[in-house]
C-alpha cells in the first residue's frame, strides 16, 4: 500500500470570497498558478471544486505519486501563496 492522492479541504482566502460570477477569472488564475507550482514539485492537481454538505468551501485533489514527501515540501515552500486556508489533508491509500 502507498499514498497515491491527498484530498485537501479548506476555506477560500478572503480576497477570493465573492459571488461566483465576479470572481471566476481570479479563481481560474489562482488555480492555474497552483497547478503550475504543484507540477514543479512533482505533484498533479487532479481536480478542485466545492464540496456538498460540508462547511468547507473548497476541495482540491492532488496526485502525490506514492509519497507524501513532495506534498509536504510543497506545503512548506508555498503555504502562504495558496488560494485557501484552514486546510485539512486526507491521504488516500492505493493498493
C-alpha positions as CSV (number, residue, x, y, z in Angstrom):
1,X,0.0,0.0,0.0
2,X,1.1,3.5,-0.7
3,X,-0.4,7.0,-0.6
4,X,-1.5,7.9,-4.1
5,X,-3.6,11.0,-3.5
6,X,-4.4,13.6,-1.0
7,X,-7.7,15.4,-0.6
8,X,-7.4,18.9,0.8
9,X,-10.4,20.7,2.3
10,X,-10.3,24.3,3.2
11,X,-11.7,27.8,3.1
12,X,-11.2,30.3,0.3
13,X,-8.9,33.2,1.1
14,X,-10.8,36.4,1.8
15,X,-9.8,38.1,-1.4
16,X,-11.3,35.2,-3.4
17,X,-14.6,35.0,-1.4
18,X,-17.2,36.8,-3.5
19,X,-20.2,35.8,-5.7
20,X,-19.2,33.2,-8.3
21,X,-19.5,35.3,-11.5
22,X,-17.4,38.2,-10.2
23,X,-14.6,36.0,-9.1
24,X,-14.5,33.4,-11.9
25,X,-11.4,34.8,-13.7
26,X,-9.4,35.4,-10.5
27,X,-10.2,31.8,-9.3
28,X,-9.1,30.4,-12.6
29,X,-5.8,32.3,-12.4
30,X,-5.2,31.3,-8.8
31,X,-5.7,27.6,-9.5
32,X,-3.7,27.7,-12.7
33,X,-0.8,29.1,-10.6
34,X,-1.5,26.4,-8.0
35,X,-1.4,23.7,-10.7
36,X,1.9,25.0,-12.2
37,X,3.6,25.3,-8.8
38,X,2.5,21.8,-7.8
39,X,3.8,20.3,-11.0
40,X,7.2,21.8,-10.5
41,X,7.4,19.8,-7.3
42,X,6.2,16.5,-8.7
43,X,2.5,16.8,-7.8
44,X,-0.5,16.9,-10.0
45,X,-3.8,18.8,-9.3
46,X,-6.4,16.3,-10.5
47,X,-9.5,18.4,-9.6
48,X,-10.8,21.2,-7.5
49,X,-14.3,22.4,-6.6
50,X,-16.8,22.9,-3.9
51,X,-17.8,20.0,-1.7
52,X,-21.5,19.5,-0.9
53,X,-22.9,19.1,2.6
54,X,-19.8,20.3,4.3
55,X,-18.8,23.5,6.0
56,X,-15.6,23.6,3.8
57,X,-15.7,25.8,0.8
58,X,-13.2,24.0,-1.3
59,X,-11.7,20.6,-2.1
60,X,-8.5,20.0,-4.1
61,X,-7.3,16.5,-5.0
62,X,-3.5,16.1,-5.6
63,X,-1.8,13.0,-7.1
64,X,1.3,12.6,-4.9
65,X,2.7,9.7,-6.8
66,X,3.0,7.3,-3.9
67,X,4.8,9.5,-1.4
68,X,3.8,12.4,0.9
69,X,7.3,13.9,0.7
70,X,6.7,16.1,-2.3
71,X,3.4,17.2,-0.9
72,X,4.9,18.2,2.4
73,X,7.7,20.1,0.7
74,X,5.2,21.8,-1.5
75,X,3.2,23.0,1.6
76,X,6.4,24.1,3.4
77,X,7.5,26.2,0.5
78,X,4.1,27.6,-0.7
79,X,1.7,27.7,2.2
80,X,1.4,31.5,2.2
81,X,0.7,31.6,-1.5
82,X,-2.1,29.0,-1.6
83,X,-5.6,30.4,-2.5
84,X,-7.1,28.7,0.5
85,X,-6.6,28.5,4.3
86,X,-7.7,26.3,7.2
87,X,-6.6,23.2,5.4
88,X,-7.3,19.6,6.3
89,X,-5.4,17.0,4.4
90,X,-6.8,13.5,3.9
91,X,-4.2,11.0,2.5
92,X,-5.8,8.3,0.2
93,X,-4.1,4.9,0.2
94,X,-4.0,2.9,-3.0
95,X,-3.3,-0.8,-3.2
